[in-house]
Amino acid sequence: MDGVTRTQLESPARRQAEHGFSLIETMVAMGVMSAGLMALVGVFALGVTRMATSSPMLIAREKAREAVESVHAARDTAELAWNTVKNTSETGGVFLTGPQSLKLPGLDGLVNTADDGAIETMRKPGANGILNDSDDELVPLRDFTREIRITPLNYDSGGGVNPNLRQVVVTVRYKVDNAWRAYTLTTFVSSYS
C-alpha cells in the first residue's frame, strides 16, 4: 500500500455518495421552497384582511337582525296594523324605501321608519383599553347603510298574492378599506304572531 492513496481504495459508489448537491438540484429546491413560502404569505395576508373585516361584518349582521326584529315588532304591536308592515313606496307602509343610514329608532321603536333619530354610534375602549369608563370613544356608524325590502308573496304561478305572508330582505352595506361590502338577510313574516 505504499503508492496507493486512500481515494483509490474506496469504491466508486462511496465516492459518488460523498459529492454534494449539484447547482441544478439546489436551484430546483430553492424554487419549490420559494413557491411554498409565497403561498404561506398569501394565506397570512388573507387572514389579516379577514380580521380587518370581521368587526364591521359582525355589526352588519346584528343590524340586519335588528331590522328583522323591527318588522316582527311592527306586526306584533297593537299600534300598527298588518297592512302597514310594508315599504313606504306602497300605500300605508311605514318602512322607508331604499338604503338608509343606521339611525336610532324613533318613538315608534322601529328602525328604518320616518321618525328615526340620530346616527348610531359604537362605543370603543379608549387609551387604557377598558370599556365603559371615562376615556371611551364613541364612533358614529357613518359607513353603514341598511335597506329593508318587504314584498308580497304569490300563492302560485298564477299571480294571486298571499295576503298573510311577505318576504323581508334586509341588506346592510358597509365600507372596509374603501370597498363596499354587503350582508343580506332574507326571511318571511306572516300576519299571524
Backbone as CSV, one residue per row, in Angstrom:
resi,resn,N_x,N_y,N_z,CA_x,CA_y,CA_z,C_x,C_y,C_z
1,MET,0.815,-1.165,0.000,0.000,0.000,0.000,0.870,1.243,0.000
2,ASP,2.015,1.126,-0.504,2.908,2.269,-0.458,2.478,3.383,-1.397
3,GLY,2.228,3.096,-2.637,1.927,4.148,-3.590,0.441,4.345,-3.838
4,VAL,-0.415,3.657,-3.082,-1.862,3.738,-3.304,-2.452,4.743,-2.317
5,THR,-3.246,5.655,-2.855,-3.883,6.650,-1.974,-5.204,6.099,-1.448
6,ARG,-5.716,6.779,-0.450,-6.966,6.353,0.179,-8.124,6.423,-0.819
7,THR,-8.148,7.442,-1.673,-9.218,7.627,-2.645,-9.237,6.468,-3.637
8,GLN,-8.098,5.940,-3.986,-8.045,4.842,-4.937,-8.573,3.565,-4.327
9,LEU,-8.513,3.401,-2.986,-9.008,2.186,-2.335,-10.526,2.193,-2.168
10,GLU,-11.155,3.351,-2.128,-12.599,3.427,-1.889,-13.347,3.006,-3.150
11,SER,-14.526,2.478,-2.935,-15.341,2.036,-4.070,-15.919,3.246,-4.797
12,PRO,-16.270,3.094,-6.054,-16.851,4.208,-6.814,-18.200,4.664,-6.225
13,ALA,-18.986,3.741,-5.642,-20.285,4.112,-5.052,-20.080,5.024,-3.855
14,ARG,-19.069,4.743,-3.043,-18.816,5.572,-1.872,-18.342,6.954,-2.292
15,ARG,-17.492,7.013,-3.316,-17.020,8.317,-3.776,-18.190,9.144,-4.330
16,GLN,-19.159,8.515,-5.007,-20.329,9.230,-5.544,-21.185,9.776,-4.406
17,ALA,-21.349,9.027,-3.300,-22.187,9.450,-2.175,-21.597,10.653,-1.459
18,GLU,-20.326,10.871,-1.540,-19.692,11.965,-0.826,-19.801,13.284,-1.568
19,HIS,-20.231,13.267,-2.797,-20.377,14.513,-3.535,-21.606,15.256,-3.030
20,GLY,-21.631,16.608,-3.079,-22.766,17.428,-2.628,-23.828,17.538,-3.702
21,PHE,-24.788,18.463,-3.478,-25.844,18.703,-4.453,-25.272,19.450,-5.647
22,SER,-25.868,19.197,-6.790,-25.447,19.948,-7.967,-26.142,21.311,-7.949
23,LEU,-25.696,22.207,-8.780,-26.275,23.539,-8.850,-27.742,23.470,-9.286
24,ILE,-28.053,22.602,-10.205,-29.434,22.461,-10.688,-30.333,21.945,-9.576
25,GLU,-29.890,20.944,-8.818,-30.688,20.423,-7.706,-30.934,21.513,-6.654
26,THR,-29.949,22.314,-6.378,-30.091,23.403,-5.413,-31.084,24.447,-5.910
27,MET,-31.009,24.790,-7.187,-31.930,25.786,-7.748,-33.374,25.270,-7.730
28,VAL,-33.582,23.996,-8.061,-34.929,23.417,-8.031,-35.474,23.425,-6.602
29,ALA,-34.654,23.046,-5.635,-35.089,23.046,-4.237,-35.436,24.455,-3.769
30,MET,-34.659,25.446,-4.173,-34.949,26.826,-3.791,-36.253,27.302,-4.435
31,GLY,-36.510,26.891,-5.664,-37.761,27.260,-6.345,-38.975,26.670,-5.651
32,VAL,-38.900,25.400,-5.273,-40.014,24.749,-4.572,-40.253,25.427,-3.227
33,MET,-39.185,25.705,-2.501,-39.316,26.350,-1.201,-39.855,27.775,-1.353
34,SER,-39.450,28.488,-2.373,-39.962,29.842,-2.596,-41.452,29.820,-2.909
35,ALA,-41.889,28.866,-3.717,-43.320,28.756,-4.036,-44.118,28.469,-2.769
36,GLY,-43.635,27.608,-1.928,-44.312,27.303,-0.669,-44.382,28.507,0.252
37,LEU,-43.294,29.247,0.335,-43.286,30.447,1.187,-44.215,31.525,0.654
38,MET,-44.287,31.677,-0.667,-45.188,32.670,-1.245,-46.645,32.303,-0.964
39,ALA,-46.974,31.028,-1.021,-48.330,30.591,-0.690,-48.634,30.879,0.780
40,LEU,-47.684,30.674,1.643,-47.856,30.954,3.065,-48.057,32.454,3.304
41,VAL,-47.332,33.295,2.597,-47.501,34.744,2.712,-48.899,35.143,2.239
42,GLY,-49.381,34.531,1.167,-50.727,34.813,0.672,-51.799,34.444,1.686
43,VAL,-51.650,33.303,2.334,-52.605,32.887,3.360,-52.557,33.853,4.542
44,PHE,-51.391,34.290,4.927,-51.242,35.248,6.020,-51.925,36.572,5.668
45,ALA,-51.728,37.056,4.453,-52.359,38.311,4.027,-53.873,38.177,4.015
46,LEU,-54.394,37.041,3.570,-55.833,36.806,3.577,-56.360,36.796,5.005
47,GLY,-55.636,36.201,5.918,-56.042,36.178,7.320,-56.098,37.569,7.923
48,VAL,-55.123,38.404,7.611,-55.109,39.787,8.111,-56.298,40.557,7.544
49,THR,-56.612,40.356,6.273,-57.757,41.014,5.656,-59.056,40.569,6.314
50,ARG,-59.198,39.293,6.577,-60.405,38.777,7.238,-60.552,39.355,8.634
51,MET,-59.446,39.503,9.337,-59.513,40.085,10.680,-59.982,41.539,10.615
52,ALA,-59.553,42.267,9.612,-59.938,43.671,9.472,-61.420,43.808,9.155
53,THR,-62.012,42.827,8.465,-63.425,42.914,8.094,-64.345,42.252,9.107
54,SER,-63.825,41.553,10.086,-64.689,40.794,10.991,-65.561,41.691,11.857
55,SER,-65.047,42.775,12.378,-65.846,43.651,13.232,-66.960,44.342,12.445
56,PRO,-66.692,44.966,11.291,-67.790,45.551,10.523,-68.812,44.510,10.061
57,MET,-68.352,43.313,9.742,-69.276,42.268,9.311,-70.193,41.848,10.458
58,LEU,-69.650,41.770,11.663,-70.446,41.436,12.835,-71.497,42.517,13.091
59,ILE,-71.105,43.780,12.967,-72.054,44.880,13.137,-73.149,44.785,12.083
60,ALA,-72.779,44.536,10.836,-73.760,44.427,9.751,-74.748,43.301,10.017
61,ARG,-74.248,42.167,10.472,-75.128,41.026,10.761,-76.117,41.371,11.869
62,GLU,-75.638,42.005,12.926,-76.519,42.351,14.033,-77.528,43.426,13.646
63,LYS,-77.137,44.376,12.812,-78.069,45.416,12.364,-79.121,44.843,11.412
64,ALA,-78.774,43.821,10.658,-79.766,43.146,9.815,-80.766,42.393,10.694
65,ARG,-80.278,41.715,11.723,-81.178,41.019,12.646,-82.082,42.007,13.374
66,GLU,-81.520,43.140,13.758,-82.310,44.173,14.422,-83.457,44.636,13.525
67,ALA,-83.197,44.768,12.244,-84.235,45.201,11.307,-85.342,44.152,11.199
68,VAL,-84.963,42.873,11.154,-85.973,41.812,11.090,-86.819,41.829,12.362
69,GLU,-86.181,42.020,13.512,-86.929,42.123,14.764,-87.865,43.326,14.733
70,SER,-87.435,44.394,14.087,-88.268,45.588,13.974,-89.513,45.298,13.144
71,VAL,-89.367,44.539,12.075,-90.512,44.172,11.246,-91.473,43.299,12.052
72,HIS,-90.942,42.338,12.804,-91.795,41.485,13.639,-92.479,42.302,14.731
73,ALA,-91.757,43.264,15.306,-92.362,44.125,16.329,-93.485,44.963,15.732
74,ALA,-93.297,45.441,14.502,-94.343,46.214,13.837,-95.590,45.362,13.648
75,ARG,-95.397,44.103,13.349,-96.537,43.197,13.185,-97.215,42.937,14.528
76,ASP,-96.404,42.759,15.582,-96.941,42.338,16.875,-97.539,43.468,17.701
77,THR,-97.158,44.710,17.439,-97.642,45.811,18.258,-99.097,46.152,17.923
78,ALA,-99.792,46.587,18.905,-101.197,46.953,18.701,-101.315,48.316,18.009
79,GLU,-100.218,49.072,17.953,-100.243,50.397,17.334,-100.275,50.338,15.816
80,LEU,-99.740,49.286,15.240,-99.667,49.183,13.779,-100.481,47.996,13.291
81,ALA,-101.214,48.210,12.231,-101.979,47.129,11.617,-101.096,46.371,10.620
82,TRP,-101.505,45.149,10.277,-100.747,44.317,9.347,-100.556,45.008,7.998
83,ASN,-101.533,45.765,7.553,-101.426,46.405,6.241,-100.421,47.562,6.226
84,THR,-99.820,47.924,7.377,-98.770,48.952,7.402,-97.371,48.344,7.400
85,VAL,-97.272,47.022,7.522,-95.967,46.350,7.536,-95.524,46.149,6.094
86,LYS,-95.112,47.257,5.499,-94.617,47.261,4.123,-93.821,48.540,3.920
87,ASN,-93.211,48.685,2.762,-92.398,49.865,2.472,-93.281,51.073,2.176
88,THR,-92.697,52.262,2.364,-93.439,53.499,2.120,-93.767,53.691,0.641
89,SER,-93.092,52.965,-0.232,-93.419,53.069,-1.660,-94.802,52.480,-1.948
90,GLU,-95.303,51.670,-1.027,-96.655,51.144,-1.140,-97.573,51.958,-0.228
91,THR,-98.797,52.085,-0.558,-99.744,52.886,0.211,-99.857,52.378,1.642
92,GLY,-99.630,53.290,2.588,-99.788,52.974,4.003,-98.604,52.309,4.663
93,GLY,-97.500,52.062,3.954,-96.338,51.397,4.537,-95.558,52.310,5.462
94,VAL,-94.880,51.725,6.474,-94.134,52.536,7.444,-92.618,52.431,7.270
95,PHE,-92.114,51.415,6.586,-90.669,51.232,6.452,-90.167,51.978,5.229
96,LEU,-89.161,52.834,5.435,-88.630,53.671,4.365,-88.077,52.824,3.222
97,THR,-88.255,53.305,2.020,-87.784,52.616,0.828,-86.349,53.028,0.522
98,GLY,-85.509,52.065,0.141,-84.130,52.344,-0.241,-83.178,52.305,0.938
99,PRO,-81.877,52.378,0.644,-80.863,52.343,1.714,-80.967,53.585,2.608
100,GLN,-80.874,53.360,3.901,-80.943,54.429,4.893,-79.716,54.340,5.798
101,SER,-79.317,55.464,6.356,-78.235,55.450,7.352,-78.705,54.662,8.567
102,LEU,-77.739,54.084,9.279,-78.087,53.378,10.518,-78.405,54.420,11.578
103,LYS,-79.674,54.533,11.926,-80.108,55.521,12.907,-80.785,54.829,14.076
104,LEU,-80.809,55.539,15.196,-81.516,55.039,16.367,-83.010,55.019,16.082
105,PRO,-83.740,54.040,16.625,-85.181,54.027,16.402,-85.844,55.245,17.030
106,GLY,-86.923,55.691,16.422,-87.660,56.844,16.934,-88.675,56.425,17.983
107,LEU,-89.722,57.231,18.142,-90.747,56.986,19.154,-91.512,55.686,18.927
108,ASP,-91.602,55.251,17.662,-92.324,54.008,17.390,-91.510,52.768,17.757
109,GLY,-90.209,52.928,18.031,-89.354,51.802,18.407,-88.891,50.958,17.236
110,LEU,-89.171,51.399,16.024,-88.823,50.641,14.820,-87.683,51.331,14.079
111,VAL,-86.809,50.559,13.443,-85.737,51.131,12.637,-86.202,51.275,11.203
112,ASN,-85.558,52.188,10.483,-85.856,52.477,9.072,-87.283,52.980,8.868
113,THR,-87.748,53.808,9.810,-89.034,54.473,9.658,-88.797,55.978,9.676
114,ALA,-89.831,56.744,9.384,-89.691,58.190,9.208,-89.277,58.925,10.483
115,ASP,-89.541,58.364,11.651,-89.237,59.088,12.888,-87.906,58.684,13.528
116,ASP,-87.027,58.034,12.778,-85.735,57.606,13.335,-84.937,58.796,13.849
117,GLY,-84.061,58.525,14.825,-83.258,59.569,15.458,-81.913,59.779,14.789
118,ALA,-80.913,60.038,15.633,-79.554,60.336,15.168,-78.845,59.064,14.687
119,ILE,-77.745,59.265,13.982,-76.934,58.131,13.510,-76.382,57.382,14.716
120,GLU,-76.447,56.071,14.641,-75.980,55.231,15.746,-74.478,55.357,15.919
121,THR,-74.025,55.133,17.158,-72.599,55.142,17.470,-72.205,53.812,18.085
122,MET,-70.927,53.532,18.015,-70.364,52.338,18.627,-69.358,52.793,19.669
123,ARG,-69.429,52.214,20.848,-68.507,52.561,21.931,-67.269,51.675,21.831
124,LYS,-66.099,52.325,21.778,-64.827,51.604,21.733,-64.008,51.982,22.967
125,PRO,-63.206,51.056,23.473,-62.376,51.412,24.630,-61.346,52.476,24.255
126,GLY,-61.059,53.340,25.216,-60.087,54.408,24.992,-58.662,53.919,25.127
127,ALA,-57.769,54.844,25.468,-56.332,54.560,25.533,-55.989,53.501,26.576
128,ASN,-56.787,53.424,27.652,-56.458,52.442,28.696,-56.961,51.039,28.373
129,GLY,-57.727,50.875,27.283,-58.182,49.556,26.863,-59.358,49.019,27.658
130,ILE,-59.955,49.834,28.528,-61.078,49.402,29.351,-62.355,50.031,28.802
131,LEU,-63.369,49.202,28.593,-64.636,49.670,28.053,-65.528,50.183,29.180
132,ASN,-66.351,51.168,28.864,-67.321,51.770,29.788,-66.669,52.559,30.919
133,ASP,-65.658,53.315,30.596,-65.113,54.269,31.564,-65.004,55.631,30.878
134,SER,-64.377,56.577,31.535,-64.418,57.966,31.073,-63.669,58.230,29.767
135,ASP,-62.739,57.390,29.376,-61.981,57.694,28.156,-62.462,56.920,26.927
136,ASP,-63.659,56.320,26.993,-64.193,55.599,25.845,-64.402,56.533,24.657
137,GLU,-64.344,55.958,23.483,-64.510,56.712,22.242,-65.830,56.296,21.596
138,LEU,-66.653,57.268,21.225,-67.902,56.993,20.510,-67.674,57.212,19.016
139,VAL,-67.820,56.154,18.248,-67.564,56.206,16.814,-68.897,56.111,16.076
140,PRO,-69.273,57.140,15.306,-70.529,57.067,14.545,-70.425,56.028,13.419
141,LEU,-71.505,55.311,13.214,-71.538,54.268,12.175,-71.977,54.888,10.848
142,ARG,-71.151,55.789,10.325,-71.470,56.501,9.085,-71.236,55.645,7.839
143,ASP,-70.342,54.682,7.923,-70.020,53.860,6.755,-70.920,52.636,6.641
144,PHE,-72.155,52.755,7.135,-73.128,51.670,7.077,-74.442,52.218,6.527
145,THR,-75.121,51.425,5.718,-76.494,51.719,5.321,-77.308,50.445,5.480
146,ARG,-78.612,50.625,5.683,-79.496,49.464,5.834,-80.730,49.685,4.963
147,GLU,-81.101,48.646,4.243,-82.296,48.698,3.411,-83.200,47.531,3.789
148,ILE,-84.474,47.839,4.011,-85.475,46.814,4.300,-86.431,46.781,3.118
149,ARG,-86.509,45.642,2.443,-87.439,45.465,1.327,-88.483,44.432,1.728
150,ILE,-89.722,44.850,1.744,-90.825,43.964,2.101,-91.681,43.792,0.854
151,THR,-91.806,42.542,0.408,-92.558,42.266,-0.817,-93.609,41.190,-0.553
152,PRO,-94.761,41.322,-1.181,-95.792,40.288,-1.027,-95.370,39.013,-1.744
153,LEU,-95.904,37.908,-1.292,-95.599,36.619,-1.925,-96.837,36.101,-2.636
154,ASN,-96.611,35.414,-3.726,-97.705,34.857,-4.512,-98.107,33.493,-3.977
155,TYR,-99.395,33.174,-4.149,-99.871,31.827,-3.822,-99.252,30.806,-4.751
156,ASP,-99.251,31.150,-6.019,-98.821,30.213,-7.055,-98.320,30.996,-8.257
157,SER,-98.070,30.307,-9.340,-97.573,30.972,-10.546,-98.654,31.787,-11.242
158,GLY,-99.896,31.660,-10.795,-100.993,32.414,-11.397,-100.988,33.880,-11.022
159,GLY,-100.196,34.282,-10.037,-100.083,35.689,-9.681,-100.964,36.107,-8.523
160,GLY,-101.692,35.185,-7.920,-102.511,35.530,-6.761,-101.634,35.812,-5.555
161,VAL,-101.821,36.983,-4.929,-100.977,37.392,-3.807,-101.518,36.807,-2.508
162,ASN,-100.626,36.254,-1.707,-100.980,35.742,-0.390,-101.079,36.936,0.554
163,PRO,-102.242,37.258,1.076,-102.383,38.452,1.918,-101.775,38.291,3.303
164,ASN,-101.391,37.082,3.679,-100.902,36.829,5.037,-99.413,36.526,5.125
165,LEU,-98.681,36.668,4.024,-97.256,36.329,4.047,-96.471,37.307,3.176
166,ARG,-95.368,37.797,3.729,-94.495,38.717,2.991,-93.041,38.293,3.175
167,GLN,-92.246,38.573,2.151,-90.810,38.323,2.224,-90.119,39.599,2.689
168,VAL,-89.163,39.443,3.590,-88.388,40.567,4.105,-86.924,40.327,3.745
169,VAL,-86.339,41.261,3.004,-84.918,41.187,2.641,-84.242,42.424,3.228
170,VAL,-83.300,42.188,4.136,-82.563,43.279,4.764,-81.137,43.224,4.243
171,THR,-80.672,44.326,3.681,-79.306,44.412,3.174,-78.593,45.534,3.913
172,VAL,-77.505,45.174,4.582,-76.678,46.164,5.267,-75.378,46.264,4.482
173,ARG,-75.086,47.474,4.017,-73.842,47.725,3.283,-72.881,48.452,4.208
174,TYR,-71.611,48.090,4.097,-70.599,48.707,4.947,-69.295,48.815,4.179
175,LYS,-68.493,49.794,4.594,-67.244,50.070,3.894,-66.066,49.550,4.713
176,VAL,-65.175,48.817,4.047,-63.929,48.337,4.643,-62.818,48.620,3.648
177,ASP,-61.830,49.388,4.062,-60.692,49.737,3.191,-61.157,50.320,1.858
178,ASN,-62.085,51.258,1.916,-62.616,51.961,0.749,-63.333,51.056,-0.245
179,ALA,-63.739,49.876,0.193,-64.516,48.970,-0.655,-65.827,48.652,0.062
180,TRP,-66.938,48.730,-0.656,-68.238,48.446,-0.065,-68.506,46.956,-0.094
181,ARG,-69.015,46.455,1.007,-69.411,45.055,1.124,-70.857,45.033,1.574
182,ALA,-71.501,43.887,1.482,-72.909,43.803,1.863,-73.181,42.511,2.617
183,TYR,-74.082,42.611,3.581,-74.602,41.454,4.294,-76.104,41.459,4.062
184,THR,-76.660,40.348,3.564,-78.079,40.262,3.257,-78.716,39.150,4.070
185,LEU,-79.855,39.476,4.661,-80.630,38.515,5.452,-82.030,38.467,4.858
186,THR,-82.486,37.277,4.513,-83.815,37.092,3.922,-84.650,36.230,4.852
187,THR,-85.866,36.676,5.111,-86.775,35.919,5.964,-88.204,36.196,5.516
188,PHE,-89.150,35.661,6.236,-90.563,35.847,5.916,-91.291,36.295,7.171
189,VAL,-92.350,37.034,6.968,-93.185,37.469,8.094,-94.634,37.201,7.695
190,SER,-95.387,36.656,8.645,-96.798,36.392,8.370,-97.648,37.326,9.224
191,SER,-98.903,37.397,8.897,-99.804,38.262,9.645,-100.133,37.678,11.010
192,TYR,-99.770,36.425,11.220,-100.054,35.757,12.492,-98.828,35.832,13.388
193,SER,-99.016,36.295,14.629,-97.858,36.379,15.534,-97.719,35.154,16.398
